[in-house]
Amino acid sequence: MSTVKFSQSNSVYSKKIDGKWVVLKKNGGHYYSFNDTAGLLWESLKKPMSNQNMSDLLVKQFGIDLKTAKEDVEEFIEDGIKDGLITQKV
């Protein structure tokens, strides 16, 4: 059984500026900036990572419960895929 993993899309540029992540789509004029939580998740996606690993990272970093972490991760991934920032790997 394979685990679904996610990573940063190759169709974006990203850079950490003044402690915040800024992401720019290569083929459009859209840019995104992330708060601390989303920034941590974004940084973790430099290499493929599963939902569970990202949720565990939020629990460890911010001391939140696992249910909340999973909900946050799901929303981040769904939005990221919809906006073309995140790719899914099997």
N, C-alpha and C positions, 0 to 999 in steps of 0.2 A: 504494500500500500504506500503510495507516494503522498508526501505532505505538500500542500500548496504553499508557495512562498511568494513574497512580493519584493520588488526592488524599485529604485528610482528609474524612471523612463530615460532612455537615451535622447529623447526629444526635448530635453530641458537643460538649462544651465542653472546652477545653484551656487550660492556663496553665502557664507556667514559674515554679516556686517554688523558691527556694534552689538554682538551677542544675539542677533536675530537672523534666521534663515530667510533669504530672498531667493525665489525661484522664478525663472523667466522661461516661457515656452519659446522654443527656437522658431517655430512656424507662425507665431502670432504675436500680437502686442500685449498679451496678458502676462501679468506678474502676480506673484503671491508672496505674502510674508507670513511667517508662522510664529505663534506664541511659543512659550517654553515647552509645553507638552507636545505640540505638533512638530516643533523643531527637533526634539529628542527622537521622535519617531522617524522623521525625515532623515536625520543623520544615521539612524540605525539601518536604513534601507540602502546604504551604499553597497551592501552586499545582500543577497536574498535572505529574507527572514520570514518566519511564519507568524500568524496572528498570535499564537500562544506566546512565542518569544517576545513579541512586542508588548503584549499585555503584562508579562512578567517584568519586563523592563520598567513599565510605568508604575507597577506596584512597588518595586525596589526603589526607584528614584523619587517618587512622590508620596509613597505610603498610603495609596488609595486601595480600596478593596478590589478584588479580582473582577467582580461583576462590572463595576464601573469602568475598570481598565479595558475589559473586553468590549464594552459598548463604545468607548472612546476610540479604540483601535478600529472597530468595524466602521464607524462613521468616517474616520480619517481615510481608510482604505477605499471605501465606496466613493467618497468625494474625489480622492486622488485618481482613481481609475476613470471616473466620469470626466474629469478635467484633463486627462492624458498625462498626469504627472507620475503615475505609478503603473508598473506592469506586473502581471501575474505570471508566475512560473510554476510548472508542475514537475 
